[in-house]
Each structure stands twice: as structure tokens, then as C-alpha cells.
Amino acid sequence: MGKYQLDSKSKAAVTKFHEKQKSAKFDKKQQIEKIRAEYLKKKQKQTDK
């Protein structure tokens, strides 16, 4: 282990923190993909006219 040793309570807190961060990044990717899809649909409609 490294210089800093965590007790079980601190390990649980760190795990909880990382789970929140992971889901936030996932949501961000999902939101960007959704916006991109909407943009492409809009662009397609403009070229059809």
C-alpha cells in the first residue's frame, strides 16, 4: 500500500465518491450523444428541403 492508509469507513466513502463520479461521466456522454443525434436529424431535414 501507499503512504496513506484508509480505514474501512474511509474506503467506503472513497468507493461511494468514485461511483458518483463514474455515473456523472456516463450521463455526460449519453447527453452529448443525444444532442448529436438531434443535430444530425435537424441537419438532415434542412438538406431535404
C-alpha positions in Angstrom: 0.0 0.0 0.0 1.0 3.6 -0.3 1.8 6.3 2.2 -1.8 6.9 3.2 -3.7 4.0 4.7 -7.5 4.2 4.9 -9.7 2.5 7.4 -12.9 0.7 6.3 -15.1 3.7 6.8 -12.9 5.9 4.6 -12.6 3.1 1.9 -16.4 3.0 1.7 -16.6 6.8 1.4 -14.0 6.7 -1.4 -15.8 3.9 -3.3 -19.1 5.9 -3.0 -17.4 9.0 -4.3 -16.0 7.2 -7.3 -19.3 5.6 -8.2 -20.9 9.0 -8.3 -18.2 10.4 -10.5 -18.4 7.5 -12.9 -22.2 7.9 -13.3 -21.8 11.6 -13.9 -19.3 11.0 -16.7 -21.6 8.4 -18.2 -24.6 10.7 -18.1 -22.5 13.4 -19.8 -21.5 11.1 -22.6 -25.1 10.0 -23.0 -26.3 13.6 -23.1 -23.7 14.6 -25.8 -24.8 11.6 -27.9 -28.4 12.7 -27.6 -27.6 16.3 -28.7 -25.6 15.0 -31.6 -28.4 12.8 -32.8 -30.8 15.7 -32.6 -28.4 17.9 -34.6 -28.0 15.3 -37.3 -31.8 15.0 -37.6 -32.1 18.7 -37.9 -29.3 18.9 -40.5 -31.0 16.1 -42.5 -34.3 17.9 -42.6 -32.6 21.1 -43.8 -30.9 19.2 -46.7 -34.2 17.5 -47.7 -35.8 20.9 -48.4 
